[in-house]
């Protein structure tokens, strides 16, 4: 089989970044939609598309995937709540602290001690977050409550990735994605039933938003990144993923008219620099010193 060209991989990566970057704006386009409903239909539609890839899992892998999918369901719920309470830029940036939380969880549960570079990067990222949330807020849509939900969403996403780490080493990515989306939808269905959240009484715009979330961020975005990971180094893909908050801010500025404040922009850039320092490997010329 002929390996894919660099141009094709670059095109997939670009589409993946755009796919995940429109998620925040899509949720904001359905302000009256229950976050649980949007998360449920996003997961279920994606599961239906990926259904042909489902394969039988061992009991252990199925249990780990089910537990991880619970955290994925809670991640979607928390992040969608955040997007109704704060700006797309702030919410997307804070939820993208997931790599930092992943490293912290791996240290706590797998003994993977972080490096000094990681600790310094986290410190820089926290300074950026502090600057962003304490300075001028871009209009009435920004709130500390929304920021808090986004941070919680990032932590829950990290728990999902950490639990699925060993499963993904044994299960093909499309099969794992199909199981994760299906089980995530079932968890969200249970949460909706417990909370009395309606899942069917949605207007036309909300149905279009849910379809867009499934086809764009879930399938084009997440599957695109997984495709690229198989053909590029994880460091390159991780660096590209850090473009998501930048692209999401641009989409929100164009589609929603959200204009970030100066301290938000500066704090956001500092936060991204800190996360990059923490999770990306040092350049070869620096590591040789």
QUIURCOR-V349467 format. One record per backbone hydrogen bond with DSSP energy under -1.0 kcal/mol. NH is the residue of the N-H (numbers start at 1). CO is the residue of the C=O. Records with the same first field share a line. If there is no record, write none. Layout:
NH: CO, CO
//
This chain:
9: 5
10: 6
11: 7
12: 8
13: 9
14: 10
15: 11
16: 12
17: 13
18: 14
19: 15
20: 16
21: 17
22: 18
26: 22
27: 23
28: 24
29: 25
30: 27
33: 30
38: 34
39: 35
40: 36
41: 37
42: 38
43: 39
44: 40
45: 41
46: 42
47: 43
48: 44
49: 45
50: 46
53: 50
54: 51
62: 58
63: 59
64: 60
65: 61
66: 62
67: 63
68: 64
69: 65
70: 66
71: 67
72: 68
73: 69
74: 70
75: 71
76: 72
77: 73
78: 74
79: 75
80: 76
81: 77
82: 78
83: 79
84: 81
85: 82
86: 82
91: 87
92: 88
93: 89
94: 90
95: 91
96: 92
97: 94
101: 97
102: 98
103: 99
104: 100
105: 101
106: 102
107: 103
108: 104
109: 105
110: 106
112: 106
113: 111
119: 115
120: 116
121: 117
122: 118
123: 119
124: 120
125: 121
126: 122
127: 123
128: 124
129: 125
130: 126
131: 127
132: 128
133: 129
134: 130
135: 131
139: 137
142: 139
147: 143
148: 144
149: 145
150: 146
151: 147
152: 148
153: 149
154: 150
155: 151
156: 152
157: 153
158: 154
159: 155
160: 156
161: 157
162: 158
163: 159
164: 160
168: 164
170: 167
171: 167
176: 172
177: 173
178: 174
179: 175
180: 176
181: 177
182: 178
183: 179
184: 180
185: 181
186: 182
187: 183
188: 184
189: 185
190: 186
191: 187
192: 188
193: 189
194: 190
195: 191
197: 192
202: 200
207: 203
208: 204
209: 205
210: 206
211: 207
212: 208
213: 209
214: 210
215: 211
216: 212
218: 213
219: 214
220: 215
221: 216
222: 217
225: 221
226: 222
227: 223
228: 224
229: 225
230: 226
231: 228
232: 228
237: 233
238: 234
239: 235
240: 236
241: 237
242: 238
243: 240
244: 241
247: 243
248: 244
249: 245
250: 246
251: 247
252: 248
253: 249
254: 250
255: 251
256: 252
258: 252
265: 261
266: 262
267: 263
268: 264
269: 265
270: 266
271: 267
272: 268
273: 269
274: 270
275: 271
276: 272
277: 273
278: 274
279: 275
280: 276
287: 283
288: 284
289: 286
//
